Amino acid sequence: MVVPIHAPLERRTTNERRFESEIGRRKDSHIFNSLIIPLRMKVGFIGYGNMGSIMVRSLLCSGALDPENVMVSNRSATRMSSLKEHYPAVEQTTDNTVVARKSGLIFICVRSDQVDEVVREILPSLDPLAHVVLINGGVSMAEIQQNYGLKISKVIPSVTMEVGRGVTLICHGQVVEKGQKELLENMFGSVGPVKVIVEDCFDVGTYMTSCGPAFVAAFIEEFAEAAVRQGSFSRDEARAMVTETVLATAALMIERGKSSEEICHSVATRGGITEEGLKVLHRGLPSIFDEVVRVTLVKHEQS
């Protein structure tokens, strides 16, 4: 939806309101087609925090998962109340071992420092053939596989999956079966492009895809704020114009196959105002992004 530049941007205070609208639209459009997951297979999610909740709702909303085949566990039952409202067929529990015992595909959606504890907790309840998926960039698949003998994959999703866009990074452990790989990749393919990588590429890949939405949003905000400081437009007007410009530029690159160089060349005439602005960006942006990459990689190694 294009936001009119004369109107304030719509502000939604919760994820629930955004999902409620999209869920209703997709139900009305008969988009649900839960054929990716075998009918008798349960898919479990341990942890329902920010990323866990986005994953569950997005996969349900896309039709990749049937609510009757989904289980979610979380320490706080109240955290899952909105999920129960929209998807009453989803089984909920505060006991992680229940999810482990009943599920053939299990996502561990907790903090990196909690993963080992959760794995040890659920290990006695796991089916030996169960496929366990981590969503933490800082947790080593090799260590988990070696220590516990599990079929392990790692998925790094993006918050943009809730609008059916954004790249999901996936890496599979050595003992994951072909069918399990395909099932996982098809699931996330329902909410955006999937890129299968080796584990060593997660740090830089995460910088671009998972951290990326925050960096792009910060760029939009600073771009708009610079315009606001000139006094011609309100903050809402400037933010809406810049957001639509970013969206339209991405569409030129994706839908028309235009490169960034081609777009710059088509806009920046010799001696014009765009050319002067690009000179400033070319002087400053390389060092800025080099520093952003550096600090994110350092933090990734520490996590």
N, C-alpha and C positions, 0 to 999 in steps of 0.2 A: 504494500500500500504506500502510495506517495503521500507524504505529509504536506498539506498546503502551507506555503511559506508565510501566509498571513495569520496562521492560527498557531497557538502554543502546541508543543508536542504533547501527545497523550501520555499521561503518567499512570502507570499501573504500579500499585504498591506491593503486589505479591506475585510470585510465580503461579499461584493457583488461578488467579484471574486470567492470566495469559493462556494457560493450558485449558481452562474451561471453555474459552471461545474457540480454540483450535480443535479441541476434542469434539465439540458440538458440530463444527464445520465438517470434520472428517467423517463423523458418523452419518451426517446427512448426505454426504457424497458417496457413501458405501465404499470407502477406501479400505476398510479393514479386510485383510486377506491373510490371516494367520496360518500360512502354509509352510513357513520357514522352519518352524520347530515341530518335530514329531508330536502327534496328538497326545501320546501318553507321557511325554517328557516334561518334567517340571524344571523351570528356570528359577533359581534362587538368587536373591540379592541380600548380602549381609552388610548392613549399614545404609541409612537413608538420609545422609547429609546432603550438602549442596549438589555435588556431582552425582551421587547415587540417585537422588530424586530426579534429576534431569534425565539420566539414562533410563530409568524405569518408565517415566511418563512419556518420553520421546519414543521409546520402542513400542510401548502400548499404543500410543497415538498413531504411529505409522502403520500399525497392523502387523508388525513383525512378531509380536507376542500376543497370545490369547490370554486375557486376564485370568481365566480359569487354570492356566498352566504356570502362573507366576506366584512366587512366594517372596515375602520381604520380611526381614527381621531388623529390629532396631531396639536399642536400649530403652528409648522412650516411645511408648505407644502413641502418645499424643502427637508426636512428630508425623505420624502416618495417617492422621485423621482425614486430611483432605484427599489422600489417595483412596481411602475407603469410601469417601463420598462419591468420587467420580468412577471408581472401579471396585464396587463391592465384592466382586468375585475373586479379587486378589487376596490370597491367604496371607494374613499378617501374624507375626509372633514376636516376642521379645527373647526367644530362645534360639540362638544360632545353630545349635545342634539339630533342631527340628528341620531347619532349612537344609542342612548338610545331609541328613538322613533321607530326605524326600526328593532331592534335586539331582539331576544328571549334569547340569551346567550351573556353576555357582560363581557369582561375582563377589569378590571381597572389596567392599567400597568403604574402607576405613583409612585412617591416617597411616602413613608409612611406619611410624613407630608402634602401631597396633597390629600390623599384619601378622607377625610371627606368633603373637599371643592368640590371635583368632585361629590361625592354622592349627596350632597345637590343641586348641579347644575343640575344633570340629573334626580333627583327624580320625578319632575312633568311630565317628558316625558316618564317614564318607564311604561311598561305594568305591571300590578300587578302580573302576573305570570312569569315575566322575572327572569332568573337565573343570578345572579351577582357573578363574581369570582374575588377574590383578589389574588395578587401575592406577597404580602408583609408579611414577617414573623412577623414584629413588630406591625401589625394592628390586633386588637381583632375582631374576627368574631361576638362574642356574643354582643359586644357593638354596632357594625353596625346593627346587626339584631334587637336588642332591640330599638335602636334609630330611625330606619327607616323602620322596618318591612319587610325587604327584604329576599328573598331566597338566602342565601349566602353560597358559598364554598370558600375554599382557596387552591391555587395551588402553590407549590414551585418547579419550574422547575430547570434544570441544563443547563449550556451553552453547555454541551455535547449532548444535544438533536439534535443539528444541524448535528450530524453524526449518529443519530439514536441509541444513547447509553445513559446510565445514568438514575438514578432513579428519577421519579417525585413524590413528596409527595402531597397527596390530603387529605383534611378534609372537611366534609360537615356539614352545619348547620342543626338544628333540623327540619326545615320546608322544606328542599329541597326534592323534590319528587324522588321516586325510578328511574323513567325514566331519570330524569335530572342527577342523580348521575351516572347512567350507561353510558349516552352519554358522559359526561365529562371524565370518566375513560377510555372509549374506544378511545376517541380522543387522549389522551396522551399515551395510550397504543400503538398507531401507531408509536411513536418515541422513545420507550424505556419502561422499566418496570415501573409499577405504584405501589406505596405503600400507602394504605389508613390508616391514623393514626388519633388519637385524637389531638386536638389543642395544648394541653400541651406538646406534643412530638416534636413540630416544632423546638424548639431551638436546641436540640441535633441533630435532624434529618437534619436540615439545615447545621449544622457544617459538617456532613459527606457527604451530597449529593450536596448541592448548593455551599458551600464554598470549598468543597473537591477538585474540579479540580484545584483551585489556589494552594492549599497545595501540591497536587501531582506534579504540574508543578514546584513549588519552590523546592521540593525534587529532581526532575530530574535535575534542573539547578545546585543545589549545588553539587550533585553527579558528574555531568559532570565537573564542575569547579574544583573540587578536583583532577580529573584526568588531566585536562589541566595544573594545577600548577606543575605537575610532568614533563611536557615538552615533552611527547611522542606523543600526538595527538593534532590536532587543536580543537578549540571550536566546530565547526560544526561536526567534526567527533565524538567527545566525546558525544555531545548531541544526535546525531543520534543513537549511540550504546546504550546509557542508555535508551533512549525512546523505542527502539525496545526491550530491555531487560524487561522493565516494562510491555510493551504490551504482550510479550510472557509469562511472569510470571502470569499475569492476566488470560491469556488464559488457562494455566495449571490449575488454580483454578476454572475457570468457566466451561471449556469444559471437563476437566478430573476429576474434583471434588477433586483435591488435596488441602489439608490444608496448611497453612503457615508453620506449624511445619514439615509436610512431606517434603516440598520443602527444608526447611533449613537442615533437616537431610540428604536429598539425595545429597546436595552440600557440606555440611561442614563435612569433615572427621576429626576424632579425631587428634588434634595437628596440623591441617592444617591452611592455611592462612585465609580461610573463617571463621573458628571457632574463630580466633582471632578478626576478624572484627566484628563478631556478638556480642562478649563480649562487645566491645565498644558501639555498638548500644543499647544493652540491659541495659547498665549503663546509657546512656544519653537520649534515646528516651522517656521512660515513663514520665519523668519530663517535657520534652519539650512539649509533646502532652497534658499533664495535663494543662500546662500553656496556650497552644493554646485554649483548650476547655474553660478554665476559662475566658479568655479575650473576646472570642467570645460570651459567654453566658452573660457576663456583658453588652457588647455592645447591644446584643439582647434585654435585659431588658430595656435599656435606649432608644431604638428606638421606 
